[in-house]
Amino acid sequence: MSHHVAPAPLAPAEGSLHPSGSLDPESRASWLLARIGSERFALPLESVAELIEDPALEPVPTLTGDALGMIVARGGRMPIWNPARLLGQTPSLPPRSVLVVEYGDDTAAIAVDETADVVELHDAAVVPVPALDDPYRLVLGVVRDEFGLITVLNFARFVRVVGSADAEQV
């Protein structure tokens, strides 16, 4: 089910909801809501290549940190990354779902607890948040709907940070 989130009456966040970060005040895009830990996060729908429910993880003893194991997806084996720590959440294990996301030439498989809905968001709806607890600057801001807050990710940075972890650990 898709629904529209009305703009918040506060100042807009720096940047844009468009995954590339380009600013267009008239911009409206479709975003997939995914729960990671106890929070809902918005990921650009156009960047979600695949949703895998109840993934079968292959453990790899040499993977460390936020890498949970490997999965066969998109025609090859990919490490699955748990973004919970980067987003200030407690990871749920085992992951209930995996999203294969793409941005430019980067592809990452990320563990999520649940995928919930598709929403349309306007740039003007995003309210900035202090970056005190966001050292990687992964968050553009938040929007409020009838169910509470949605954290809107700076998707280009998110995939880059997960991708850099990918390069370091595999």
Backbone torsions as a table, in degrees:
resi	resn	phi	psi	omega
1	MET	NA	131.6	-179.7
2	SER	-106.7	139.1	175.0
3	HIS	-141.1	159.3	-177.6
4	HIS	-97.2	136.1	177.1
5	VAL	-100.8	121.5	-178.7
6	ALA	-69.4	145.9	179.2
7	PRO	-59.6	141.1	176.0
8	ALA	-77.4	150.2	-177.7
9	PRO	-83.7	30.0	179.5
10	LEU	-117.7	174.4	-178.7
11	ALA	-63.2	142.9	178.1
12	PRO	-71.6	158.1	178.5
13	ALA	-76.2	160.4	172.2
14	GLU	-68.6	145.8	177.5
15	GLY	90.9	-159.4	-174.2
16	SER	-146.1	159.4	174.9
17	LEU	-74.6	-18.4	177.9
18	HIS	-63.9	133.8	-176.2
19	PRO	-52.8	-29.0	-178.4
20	SER	-76.7	-15.1	-179.2
21	GLY	91.5	1.5	179.2
22	SER	-72.1	143.1	-175.3
23	LEU	-96.1	126.5	175.1
24	ASP	-144.7	103.2	-175.5
25	PRO	-58.3	-22.8	178.9
26	GLU	-90.3	-2.7	-175.1
27	SER	-64.9	137.9	172.3
28	ARG	-137.7	132.9	-177.5
29	ALA	-136.5	158.2	176.5
30	SER	-91.5	132.9	-177.7
31	TRP	-127.5	141.0	175.0
32	LEU	-90.0	129.7	175.3
33	LEU	-91.0	129.6	177.8
34	ALA	-131.5	138.3	176.5
35	ARG	-92.5	127.1	174.3
36	ILE	-125.8	115.9	-173.0
37	GLY	66.9	-130.6	-177.0
38	SER	-100.1	3.4	-176.4
39	GLU	-114.6	155.2	173.6
40	ARG	-97.2	134.5	179.9
41	PHE	-122.3	145.1	178.2
42	ALA	-102.4	127.2	176.1
43	LEU	-121.2	138.8	-177.3
44	PRO	-61.9	124.4	-176.8
45	LEU	-57.4	-37.9	-178.3
46	GLU	-63.8	-17.3	-178.5
47	SER	-98.4	-4.0	178.6
48	VAL	-88.3	111.4	-177.3
49	ALA	-87.6	-30.0	-174.6
50	GLU	-160.9	145.2	172.9
51	LEU	-117.9	124.7	-179.8
52	ILE	-117.2	114.6	178.4
53	GLU	-86.9	143.4	179.1
54	ASP	45.5	62.2	-175.0
55	PRO	-67.1	145.1	174.6
56	ALA	-93.5	104.3	-178.1
57	LEU	-84.3	138.7	171.1
58	GLU	-99.1	114.7	179.0
59	PRO	-66.0	142.5	176.9
60	VAL	-131.1	109.0	-173.9
61	PRO	-59.1	-26.3	-177.3
62	THR	-81.2	-12.3	177.5
63	LEU	-76.8	140.0	-178.4
64	THR	-132.1	178.8	173.8
65	GLY	64.2	-124.9	-174.7
66	ASP	-88.6	3.4	177.2
67	ALA	-81.1	128.5	-176.5
68	LEU	-98.1	-19.4	-176.1
69	GLY	149.2	-165.4	-178.9
70	MET	-116.1	156.0	176.8
71	ILE	-142.2	150.4	174.5
72	VAL	-89.9	118.0	-179.8
73	ALA	-156.5	151.7	175.6
74	ARG	54.9	35.4	175.1
75	GLY	81.3	14.3	178.6
76	GLY	-168.0	-179.2	178.0
77	ARG	-88.4	137.9	-179.9
78	MET	-134.4	143.5	171.7
79	PRO	-73.7	145.6	175.4
80	ILE	-102.4	127.4	-178.0
81	TRP	-107.6	138.2	175.9
82	ASN	-98.0	107.9	-176.5
83	PRO	-81.4	1.6	-173.5
84	ALA	-55.6	-47.8	-178.0
85	ARG	-61.5	-44.1	179.6
86	LEU	-61.5	-28.6	-177.4
87	LEU	-99.5	10.6	176.9
88	GLY	73.6	26.9	-178.7
89	GLN	-116.0	164.9	175.4
90	THR	-92.4	125.3	-177.5
91	PRO	-69.0	143.1	172.5
92	SER	-99.8	129.3	-179.5
93	LEU	-127.5	142.1	-8.2
94	PRO	-72.0	161.6	-179.9
95	PRO	-66.4	142.4	178.9
96	ARG	-84.1	-29.5	-179.3
97	SER	-147.5	158.1	174.8
98	VAL	-129.2	132.9	173.4
99	LEU	-105.5	126.5	171.1
100	VAL	-92.6	116.7	-175.2
101	VAL	-117.4	148.9	-178.7
102	GLU	-131.0	140.3	172.0
103	TYR	-145.7	116.2	-175.7
104	GLY	60.6	-127.8	179.2
105	ASP	-90.6	-1.2	-177.0
106	ASP	-93.0	137.3	175.5
107	THR	-129.8	138.6	178.1
108	ALA	-142.8	147.8	173.2
109	ALA	-107.9	120.8	-176.8
110	ILE	-120.3	141.5	178.2
111	ALA	-81.4	135.4	174.3
112	VAL	-133.3	155.8	179.8
113	ASP	-82.0	-30.4	-177.1
114	GLU	-167.4	143.7	168.1
115	THR	-104.4	137.0	-167.7
116	ALA	-113.4	-51.2	-167.5
117	ASP	-164.7	167.8	170.8
118	VAL	-113.8	130.6	179.7
119	VAL	-126.6	155.0	170.9
120	GLU	-101.3	130.1	-179.6
121	LEU	-124.9	144.7	173.4
122	HIS	-100.5	148.4	174.5
123	ASP	-53.1	-39.7	-176.2
124	ALA	-66.4	-15.0	-178.2
125	ALA	-81.6	-15.1	-173.0
126	VAL	-84.4	125.0	178.8
127	VAL	-101.3	127.4	-178.8
128	PRO	-66.7	153.4	175.5
129	VAL	-125.5	151.9	177.5
130	PRO	-61.5	144.1	-177.6
131	ALA	-89.5	18.4	-176.0
132	LEU	-59.4	-41.1	-178.4
133	ASP	-104.7	24.1	-176.2
134	ASP	-133.5	68.8	-174.7
135	PRO	-62.6	-24.0	179.6
136	TYR	-90.8	-2.4	-177.8
137	ARG	54.2	50.2	-177.8
138	LEU	-86.1	-13.7	-173.6
139	VAL	-108.1	126.3	173.2
140	LEU	-79.0	-37.7	-178.0
141	GLY	163.7	-162.1	-179.2
142	VAL	-132.8	155.9	169.9
143	VAL	-129.1	154.9	179.6
144	ARG	-112.4	136.6	170.7
145	ASP	-126.1	-170.4	-176.3
146	GLU	-65.7	-13.2	-179.1
147	PHE	-103.5	-4.8	-179.9
148	GLY	128.7	-151.0	-176.7
149	LEU	-89.3	146.2	171.9
150	ILE	-120.9	125.1	177.0
151	THR	-87.8	122.9	-177.9
152	VAL	-96.1	120.7	-176.9
153	LEU	-83.8	144.1	167.4
154	ASN	-78.5	92.2	-166.2
155	PHE	-65.2	-37.6	178.9
156	ALA	-59.5	-45.8	178.6
157	ARG	-67.2	-40.8	-178.7
158	PHE	-57.4	-50.1	-178.8
159	VAL	-66.5	-37.2	177.8
160	ARG	-62.7	-43.6	-179.5
161	VAL	-66.6	-45.5	177.0
162	VAL	-63.7	-40.8	178.5
163	GLY	-63.5	-34.8	178.6
164	SER	-70.7	-34.2	174.3
165	ALA	-65.0	-37.9	177.9
166	ASP	-58.6	-47.0	-177.5
167	ALA	-67.6	-32.6	-177.6
168	GLU	-75.9	-28.9	-168.2
169	GLN	-109.8	-9.8	-177.6
170	VAL	-108.8	NA	NA
